[in-house]
Amino acid sequence: MIINRTFDGYMTEIITIYGQLEQILGVKIEPASDEWDRLFNVDFFIPINSSYIGLQIKPVNDVSHIPEIYKEHTIQLETHKKFQSEFGGKVFYIYSIKEGNSKRIANGEVVKDIENEMKRLSIH
């Protein structure tokens, strides 16, 4: 049952990312390999020229998740720095929130940050 819920949650995150973020940004978003997930804490990536932008997806249901998210963010900071050093692009957190039977991007301001990073990497 826990495995099914985890898988269902993962599939919902995929729909959130592919359905919303790809459409907004107008780019192909790729799932990260298991290796990248373990080494860099990256769930998805966006290829830009010879660089990559990393995406870390976090479901947020209510404010009780905030301390856990902050703790994870602090722990993952070093791996995200390694990702940027190796692949050129930053890693961005996308927070998804459930509304009814669907999910939406809770921190919509991150879209502009990703767009700016895409532009920066496109120039180089």
Summary of the structure (lengths in Angstrom):
residues: 124
radius of gyration: 14.3
end to end distance: 47.1
largest distance: 47.3
contacts: 351
relative contact order: 0.18
helix: 56%
strand: 26%
